[in-house]
Amino acid sequence: MKVLAAYEVAEAGSALDAVRYSRYKHGSAAAVAAFAETLAGLAVATLPGLLDGPVTITAPASRSVPIGADLLADGVLRAVNHERAQRGTGPAVRAKLHRFAVPAGDYGGLSGVDRRALLAAERISGIPELFAGRDVVIVDDLWVTGASAEVTVDAVARYAPRSVTYLVIATVEPGYAARRPEVEAELNHAAVDSLKALGDLGPMTVNQRVCKFVLRQEPRAIGEWLEHVPAHTAWQLYAAVLAEGFLAEPGFADAARVIVNVADGRDLDAAAATHGWGLGG
């Protein structure tokens, strides 16, 4: 397996724009597009066969609600297929890895040992034919300890790909990651650490992180905040809550109920049907 990274995060600093990264993690359309362009350029310049061979682009496993890396992978796919089309080559394919359950916890601040413990119960499935004998590019955002990457790579390896490349925005220098496992959480919230900051992002897509970030806030604050966000965003949150079953999660149920009540009160399903809204876009 080859690991390709646009940046490295180290104790001495990094060229990675932490503010843009935090915005990307919380679904900012502009930040997603910028990082996808960077990663596509890196992949095209580095990977022979990307523009003419049998290529599959994927991301770490998710369920109904996309994770940030899903949005990133979609952007990389578009850029790669644009180049392939210019050459008269058929498109690379986008394969989804499905996870059986979404952990309630966030491993952003955990040590390597604790990350592996949280991820040990992962159950992941995919369509074998989309991976077998193909050059697979797994698109992700941050390589800290490699624990989550191992889970994804092992899942893909079951299907006998021709090659596997792990394409990330940044790696964290191993010694720094061991000393400061919280570096990932710090990057995640460098710009978005409140509902107000989330609401100020501009055009965005509700991803798994956004959903759980909102659900961890006080229910009353969520209700007040939802009165000021675009109807499309409020509906995506509502759809995500229903799709992932957060109403049945004890730690999220009260907050999830607020979101559902707001959506019902504003009849957001009718608006979604009129405007063609969907999860992930």
Summary of the structure (lengths in Angstrom):
residues: 281
radius of gyration: 18.8
end to end distance: 31.3
largest distance: 54.7
contacts: 925
relative contact order: 0.16
helix: 50%
strand: 15%
